[in-house]
Amino acid sequence: MLMIYGMLPFIQQTLPYSTLTRSNAYRWADNARVGERAASQFLGPGDETIKINGELRPPLIGGTASLVTLKLMADNGRAWPLISGNGLIYGMYVIQSINSTYTELYRDGSARKISFDMTLKRVDESLITLFGDLKDQAVETLYKVRDKALDAVNSVTSSINGAGS
């Protein structure tokens, strides 16, 4: 396992990534002074972001279901823990953006290749936040994934029944 975000593992079957870029910003305030350079005061850490890039090759490596799960997690608006495969706890992160590009299309419009990138932003302030109630978040997301899958199955069933009439 490369990493886990909430309850979604980044493995070959879900979302393998090829690049992880971590950025840490720091906040400084400047105070203008007459005849001298401005004085700067350190205010503390700023934004911490992680950008992840990868390529999916359905059905061998990942697929659209993993991207749909990420979108549902982002739509939920909650922070999820980000932990690397070697046990390093990055903290609690929210999804700022998800981009996906579908290429090498089959005749039915499905893609042989899906390139994706996502940007995560750290939002935790303490370990208490980090180890918040993950069970409720996971259950809620699983219900949403189940509902989306049922909607898709019902849509296909309706299409088949309508075509047979």
C-alpha positions in Angstrom: 0.0 0.0 0.0 1.4 3.4 -1.0 -0.9 5.4 1.3 -4.4 5.6 2.7 -6.7 8.6 2.7 -9.7 8.1 5.1 -10.8 4.5 4.2 -9.5 4.6 0.6 -6.2 2.8 0.1 -3.9 3.9 -2.7 -2.9 0.5 -4.1 -2.6 -0.8 -7.7 -6.3 -1.9 -7.8 -7.6 1.6 -6.7 -5.5 4.7 -7.1 -1.8 4.1 -7.7 0.1 7.3 -8.0 3.4 8.1 -9.5 4.2 11.5 -8.0 3.5 13.0 -4.6 4.5 16.6 -4.1 4.4 18.1 -0.6 4.4 21.9 -0.1 4.8 23.8 3.2 4.3 27.5 3.4 5.2 29.8 6.3 3.6 33.1 7.2 5.6 36.3 7.8 4.4 39.8 8.5 6.4 42.8 7.3 6.6 46.1 9.2 7.8 49.1 7.2 10.6 51.1 8.8 11.9 54.6 7.7 15.3 54.4 6.2 15.7 50.7 6.7 14.5 47.4 5.3 11.2 46.2 6.6 11.3 44.2 9.7 9.7 40.7 9.4 8.1 38.7 12.1 7.4 35.0 11.9 3.7 34.3 12.4 3.8 30.5 12.1 3.1 27.8 9.6 0.9 28.5 6.6 -0.8 26.1 4.2 0.5 22.6 3.8 -0.6 21.0 0.6 0.0 17.6 -1.1 -0.4 17.1 -4.9 -0.8 13.6 -6.2 -0.5 12.5 -9.8 -1.1 9.1 -11.3 -2.4 7.1 -14.2 -5.1 4.5 -14.2 -5.4 1.7 -16.8 -8.8 0.1 -16.2 -9.4 -2.7 -15.6 -5.8 -3.7 -14.8 -4.8 -0.7 -12.7 -7.4 1.3 -10.9 -10.6 2.6 -12.4 -13.4 5.1 -12.4 -15.0 3.7 -9.2 -12.0 5.0 -7.2 -12.3 8.5 -8.7 -16.0 8.5 -8.0 -15.2 7.5 -4.4 -12.8 10.4 -4.1 -15.4 12.8 -5.5 -17.9 11.6 -3.0 -15.4 12.1 -0.2 -14.7 15.7 -1.5 -18.5 16.4 -1.8 -18.8 15.3 1.8 -16.7 18.3 2.8 -14.9 16.5 5.6 -11.3 16.1 6.5 -9.8 12.6 6.4 -6.6 11.3 7.8 -3.7 10.8 5.3 -1.2 8.1 6.3 1.7 6.8 4.2 2.3 3.1 3.6 5.3 3.3 5.9 3.2 4.6 8.8 4.0 8.3 8.6 0.9 10.3 9.6 0.6 13.4 7.5 -2.5 14.7 9.3 -6.1 15.6 8.4 -6.6 16.7 4.8 -9.5 17.9 2.7 -9.7 17.5 -1.1 -9.2 20.9 -2.8 -9.4 19.6 -6.3 -9.6 16.5 -8.5 -8.7 16.5 -12.2 -9.0 13.6 -14.5 -8.3 13.2 -18.2 -9.8 10.3 -20.1 -7.8 9.2 -23.2 -7.4 6.1 -25.5 -11.1 5.6 -25.6 -13.0 2.4 -26.5 -15.9 2.5 -28.9 -18.3 2.7 -25.9 -16.6 5.8 -24.6 -14.8 4.2 -21.7 -11.2 5.0 -21.3 -8.2 2.7 -21.5 -6.1 5.5 -19.8 -7.2 7.9 -17.1 -4.6 10.4 -15.9 -5.5 12.1 -12.6 -4.2 14.6 -10.2 -5.6 15.8 -6.9 -4.7 18.5 -4.4 -5.1 18.0 -0.7 -4.9 20.7 2.0 -4.0 20.0 5.6 -6.7 21.3 8.1 -6.0 19.6 11.4 -4.8 21.5 14.5 -4.3 18.6 16.9 -4.2 14.9 17.2 -7.6 14.9 18.8 -8.9 16.2 15.4 -6.8 13.6 13.6 -8.4 10.7 15.5 -11.9 12.0 15.3 -14.9 9.9 14.5 -13.8 8.1 11.3 -16.5 5.4 11.6 -19.3 7.9 11.0 -17.5 9.4 8.0 -16.7 6.0 6.5 -20.2 4.6 6.9 -21.7 7.8 5.4 -19.4 7.6 2.4 -20.1 3.9 1.9 -23.8 4.5 1.8 -23.3 7.2 -0.8 -21.2 4.9 -2.9 -23.8 2.1 -2.6 -26.6 4.6 -3.6 -24.6 5.7 -6.7 -24.0 2.1 -7.7 -27.7 1.2 -7.3 -28.7 4.3 -9.3 -26.4 3.1 -12.1 -27.7 -0.4 -12.0 -31.3 0.8 -12.1 -30.5 3.1 -15.0 -29.0 0.2 -17.0 -32.0 -2.0 -16.1 -34.4 0.6 -17.3 -32.5 1.1 -20.5 -32.5 -2.6 -21.2 -36.2 -3.0 -20.4 -37.0 0.0 -22.5 -35.0 -1.3 -25.5 -36.9 -4.7 -25.3 -40.3 -3.1 -25.6 
